[in-house]
């Protein structure tokens, strides 16, 4: 499988260059091993430190161009244009500091 940045190239108004901030102690919560295999990733590697860094966005694949994407779609029964809360999905997270928000 080849991953590229076609979305960001073809629709530059929907993405901006972005590098995720590294977190001190990322914690993998769930890993779909079948999907990881279909995508060409070794599930054992994804469970290790380098794999978790990849899943949290702190590390990228060789040649990857990380971007932040605008979201536009249906949420809560209606169309949401660019909602800041829409379409969030976390595959890994850091342990939150006391009183801080967590990704759900």
C-alpha positions in Angstrom: 0.0 0.0 0.0 1.2 3.5 -0.8 0.0 6.4 1.2 0.4 9.9 -0.1 -0.8 13.5 0.5 -3.2 13.7 -2.6 -6.0 15.2 -0.4 -3.8 18.0 0.8 -2.3 18.6 -2.7 -5.7 18.6 -4.5 -7.6 20.6 -1.8 -5.1 22.9 -0.2 -7.9 25.0 1.4 -8.9 21.9 3.4 -5.5 21.1 5.0 -2.6 23.0 6.5 0.9 21.6 7.2 1.0 20.4 10.8 3.2 18.4 13.1 1.6 16.9 16.2 3.1 17.7 19.6 4.9 14.8 21.2 3.4 13.6 24.5 5.4 12.4 27.4 3.7 9.0 28.0 1.4 8.0 25.2 -0.8 5.0 26.0 -2.3 2.7 23.3 -5.9 1.9 24.1 -7.1 -0.2 21.2 -5.5 -1.6 18.2 -7.3 -3.3 15.3 -4.7 -5.9 14.5 -6.6 -7.2 11.3 -6.7 -3.6 9.9 -3.1 -3.0 10.8 -2.1 -6.1 8.9 -4.3 -5.0 5.9 -2.5 -1.7 5.9 0.9 -3.4 5.9 1.8 -2.6 9.5 3.1 -5.2 12.0 0.7 -5.1 15.0 3.6 -5.9 17.4 5.6 -2.9 16.1 2.5 -0.6 16.4 2.2 -1.6 20.1 5.9 -0.6 20.7 7.1 2.9 21.4 7.8 3.8 17.8 4.4 2.5 16.7 2.6 4.4 19.4 4.5 7.6 18.4 3.3 7.0 14.8 -0.3 6.5 15.9 -0.3 9.7 18.0 1.2 11.7 15.2 4.5 12.4 17.0 6.4 10.5 14.3 5.6 10.1 10.7 6.2 7.7 7.9 9.2 8.3 5.6 8.2 10.8 3.0 4.9 11.7 4.7 3.6 15.2 4.8 1.6 15.6 8.0 -1.4 17.9 7.8 -4.3 19.1 9.9 -7.6 18.7 7.9 -10.8 20.7 8.0 -13.9 18.6 8.7 -17.1 19.0 6.9 -19.9 16.5 7.1 -23.0 15.4 8.9 -23.1 15.3 12.7 -26.0 15.1 15.1 -28.5 14.9 12.2 -27.4 18.0 10.4 -24.7 19.3 8.2 -21.7 20.7 10.1 -19.3 22.9 8.1 -15.9 22.9 9.7 -17.0 22.1 13.3 -14.2 22.1 15.8 -15.7 19.1 17.6 -16.8 17.0 14.6 -15.1 13.9 13.4 -12.6 13.4 16.2 -11.0 10.0 16.6 -8.2 9.0 18.9 -6.3 5.8 18.5 -3.9 6.6 21.3 -3.6 9.3 23.9 -1.4 10.5 26.7 -2.2 10.1 30.3 -4.0 13.4 31.2 -2.7 15.7 33.9 -5.0 16.2 36.8 -7.9 18.4 35.8 -7.1 18.4 32.1 -9.4 17.4 29.3 -9.0 14.0 27.5 -9.8 13.0 24.0 -12.9 10.9 23.7 
